[in-house]
Amino acid sequence: MDHVQFSRFIQSVERFLDHFPKPSETTCRQYLQACKRMTKDSATPLKMGAARKNSFYFYRAAWIYGILHEMRLLRSISIFAYGMGEHQSTIRSVKRLQELRIRLNQYAPDPKRQRIHSGQIGAWVAHAKAQAIVTQSLSKRRVLAQLPSDWRARMWEAVPKRGKYRDAIAILSCTGCRPAELEAGIKVEGLNEGILFKVIGAKTHDGKFGQKERSILIRIDSPEAAHLERQLAVQGSPLIVTVKAALLKDSVVGISKKLWPRRKAHVTPYVYRHQFSADLKADDLDSDQVAQALGHSVEETQRFYGHQRQARRGGNRVLGVKATRAVRPRRRVYSGPGSNAPKRR
């Protein structure tokens, strides 16, 4: 392999890897642990997630991450070996890179659900049909549909009056923020019009996706907002609320279990987020403002969250939303690995 061939090959590998954004550090650690389990048991993602669809998708994502991680290491090794004149080592690295790229197609990702839109059946769906596996989705949106209309009010009444997470749960109800955003800290300010929340966005991959920052102004229409107004009066404005995401989830789930002990799926912080989305869609806000309030930069993303028909009384009216970037209204067609999009000629 001469210099021109090697350079072109490395460039093609780099372009291929650029289609896959690197997950957060926490997700990377989870994926590496899952890869170790699969390697230890000599198992595939389908074997590890044979009984549950969500488990399959998690192990598939970990499996893809493991291959991409190895490809990135091999890319660096091959460049170093070529520069040192170690041709045999370079050839071995190049062959392994080619093998991994082919292997990735075994459980190719399905961005934008194009495989479903094209009528193709995924690996787990085919397996479930062959094994007659019937599962029920326990998504947060489904949990929301099964809750009583006054679930937020009942949850709020059950929150300990001097509990550690009372402020955080109030913010969940008022803003629909992610738990990770509360862990980073949310600023609460009192204004004449209402309460202003300033949120540092999560899941942005260093600002490449989503909204890096957003501000949400609400009218004080709920007991949760009234509680925050009293806290601002006592402690002063602004108020910074920070909690551990995992501990907040445990607290919310614990309250839900006390209220509805017979339920299999319980309220989590993300159920508040779905309810916030449903209330926004039932209000007068346009789709761009809904997306910005949820921390999205693509209008399409909000369809995965609570629907207008799930709106409930007890929420706060959003008076205004401001975010760091405009919302893309049109759907982008993914043309990277695993895509079924037609090739341009």
RAJO-V781276 format. One record per residue. N is the residue number from 0. RES is the residue in one small letter. SS is DSSP state (A for helix, B for strand, O for the rest). PSI is psi in whole degrees, 0 to 359 (none if undefined). OMEGA is omega as a letter, one per 20 degrees, with the letter a starting at -180 (* if undefined). Layout:
n;res;ss;psi;omega
N;RES;SS;PSI;OMEGA
N;RES;SS;PSI;OMEGA
This chain:
n;res;ss;psi;omega
0;m;O;118;a
1;d;O;181;a
2;h;A;319;a
3;v;A;315;r
4;q;A;317;a
5;f;A;317;a
6;s;A;317;r
7;r;A;322;r
8;f;A;314;a
9;i;A;321;r
10;q;A;321;r
11;s;A;323;r
12;v;A;317;a
13;e;A;320;r
14;r;A;321;r
15;f;A;314;a
16;l;A;332;a
17;d;A;342;r
18;h;O;345;a
19;f;O;102;r
20;p;O;146;a
21;k;O;132;r
22;p;O;175;r
23;s;O;166;a
24;e;A;320;r
25;t;A;316;r
26;t;A;321;r
27;c;A;317;r
28;r;A;319;r
29;q;A;318;r
30;y;A;320;r
31;l;A;320;r
32;q;A;320;r
33;a;A;322;r
34;c;A;320;r
35;k;A;319;r
36;r;A;318;r
37;m;A;320;r
38;t;A;318;a
39;k;A;320;a
40;d;A;2;a
41;s;O;46;a
42;a;O;157;r
43;t;O;165;r
44;p;A;324;a
45;l;A;324;r
46;k;A;318;a
47;m;A;328;a
48;g;O;36;a
49;a;O;329;a
50;a;O;334;a
51;r;O;133;a
52;k;A;317;a
53;n;A;322;r
54;s;A;319;r
55;f;A;314;a
56;y;A;325;r
57;f;A;312;a
58;y;A;329;r
59;r;A;317;r
60;a;A;320;r
61;a;A;320;r
62;w;A;317;r
63;i;A;316;r
64;y;A;318;r
65;g;A;318;r
66;i;A;315;a
67;l;A;322;r
68;h;A;315;r
69;e;A;322;r
70;m;A;321;r
71;r;A;322;r
72;l;A;316;a
73;l;A;326;r
74;r;A;314;r
75;s;A;320;r
76;i;A;317;a
77;s;A;321;r
78;i;A;317;r
79;f;A;315;a
80;a;A;321;r
81;y;A;320;r
82;g;A;331;r
83;m;O;358;r
84;g;O;15;r
85;e;O;86;a
86;h;A;322;a
87;q;A;317;r
88;s;A;321;r
89;t;A;316;a
90;i;A;318;r
91;r;A;318;r
92;s;A;319;r
93;v;A;316;r
94;k;A;320;r
95;r;A;321;r
96;l;A;319;r
97;q;A;321;r
98;e;A;317;a
99;l;A;323;r
100;r;A;322;r
101;i;A;320;a
102;r;A;329;a
103;l;A;334;a
104;n;A;345;a
105;q;A;320;r
106;y;A;60;a
107;a;O;140;r
108;p;O;161;a
109;d;O;70;a
110;p;A;143;r
111;k;A;16;r
112;r;A;37;a
113;q;A;332;r
114;r;A;321;r
115;i;A;317;a
116;h;A;330;a
117;s;O;357;r
118;g;O;2;r
119;q;O;153;a
120;i;O;130;r
121;g;O;171;a
122;a;A;315;a
123;w;A;323;r
124;v;A;318;r
125;a;A;319;r
126;h;A;316;a
127;a;A;321;r
128;k;A;320;a
129;a;A;324;a
130;q;A;3;a
131;a;O;43;r
132;i;O;126;r
133;v;O;122;a
134;t;O;155;r
135;q;O;133;r
136;s;O;134;r
137;l;O;36;a
138;s;O;159;a
139;k;A;328;r
140;r;A;325;r
141;r;A;320;r
142;v;A;317;a
143;l;A;320;a
144;a;A;336;a
145;q;A;355;a
146;l;O;153;r
147;p;O;160;a
148;s;O;333;a
149;d;O;30;a
150;w;A;323;r
151;r;A;318;r
152;a;A;320;a
153;r;A;322;r
154;m;A;316;a
155;w;A;321;r
156;e;A;331;a
157;a;A;349;r
158;v;O;129;r
159;p;O;136;a
160;k;O;324;r
161;r;O;30;a
162;g;O;153;a
163;k;O;333;a
164;y;O;16;a
165;r;A;314;r
166;d;A;317;a
167;a;A;318;r
168;i;A;324;r
169;a;A;320;r
170;i;A;321;r
171;l;A;314;a
172;s;A;325;a
173;c;A;332;a
174;t;A;342;a
175;g;O;29;a
176;c;O;163;r
177;r;O;150;r
178;p;A;324;r
179;a;A;331;r
180;e;A;328;r
181;l;A;327;r
182;e;A;326;r
183;a;A;338;r
184;g;O;129;r
185;i;B;132;a
186;k;B;131;a
187;v;B;126;a
188;e;B;143;r
189;g;B;128;r
190;l;O;169;r
191;n;O;325;a
192;e;O;332;a
193;g;O;221;a
194;i;B;135;r
195;l;B;129;r
196;f;B;131;r
197;k;B;119;a
198;v;B;130;r
199;i;B;119;a
200;g;O;146;r
201;a;O;169;a
202;k;O;38;a
203;t;O;349;a
204;h;O;60;r
205;d;O;38;r
206;g;O;3;a
207;k;O;330;a
208;f;O;165;r
209;g;O;200;a
210;q;O;120;a
211;k;O;321;r
212;e;B;149;r
213;r;B;151;r
214;s;B;135;a
215;i;B;123;r
216;l;B;124;a
217;i;B;155;r
218;r;O;148;a
219;i;O;93;a
220;d;O;359;a
221;s;O;162;r
222;p;A;330;r
223;e;A;316;r
224;a;A;322;r
225;a;A;324;r
226;h;A;315;r
227;l;A;325;r
228;e;A;319;r
229;r;A;321;r
230;q;A;322;r
231;l;A;323;r
232;a;A;325;a
233;v;A;312;a
234;q;A;346;a
235;g;O;159;a
236;s;O;137;j
237;p;O;162;r
238;l;B;127;r
239;i;B;122;a
240;v;B;123;a
241;t;O;130;r
242;v;O;161;r
243;k;O;129;a
244;a;A;316;a
245;a;A;319;r
246;l;A;324;r
247;l;A;317;r
248;k;A;316;r
249;d;A;320;a
250;s;A;314;a
251;v;A;314;r
252;v;A;321;r
253;g;A;318;r
254;i;A;318;r
255;s;A;320;a
256;k;A;326;r
257;k;A;323;a
258;l;A;318;a
259;w;O;74;a
260;p;O;338;a
261;r;O;355;r
262;r;O;144;r
263;k;O;323;r
264;a;O;137;a
265;h;O;171;r
266;v;O;133;r
267;t;O;172;r
268;p;A;328;a
269;y;A;339;r
270;v;A;321;r
271;y;A;321;a
272;r;A;318;r
273;h;A;321;r
274;q;A;319;r
275;f;A;317;r
276;s;A;315;a
277;a;A;318;a
278;d;A;321;r
279;l;A;317;a
280;k;A;332;r
281;a;A;349;a
282;d;O;192;a
283;d;O;5;a
284;l;O;142;r
285;d;O;171;a
286;s;A;329;r
287;d;A;317;a
288;q;A;325;r
289;v;A;313;r
290;a;A;315;a
291;q;A;321;r
292;a;A;328;r
293;l;A;351;r
294;g;O;22;a
295;h;O;152;r
296;s;O;357;r
297;v;B;128;a
298;e;A;326;a
299;e;A;331;a
300;t;A;329;a
301;q;A;346;a
302;r;A;344;r
303;f;A;357;a
304;y;O;177;a
305;g;O;139;a
306;h;O;165;a
307;q;A;323;a
308;r;A;347;a
309;q;A;7;a
310;a;O;143;a
311;r;O;158;r
312;r;O;156;r
313;g;O;357;r
314;g;O;173;r
315;n;O;143;r
316;r;O;128;r
317;v;B;122;a
318;l;B;335;a
319;g;B;151;r
320;v;B;138;r
321;k;B;132;a
322;a;B;169;a
323;t;O;339;a
324;r;O;156;r
325;a;O;156;a
326;v;O;132;r
327;r;B;119;a
328;p;O;332;a
329;r;O;150;r
330;r;O;132;r
331;r;O;136;r
332;v;O;120;a
333;y;O;130;a
334;s;O;17;a
335;g;O;199;a
336;p;O;135;r
337;g;O;0;a
338;s;O;150;r
339;n;O;12;a
340;a;O;143;r
341;p;O;143;r
342;k;O;143;r
343;r;O;146;r
344;r;O;none;*
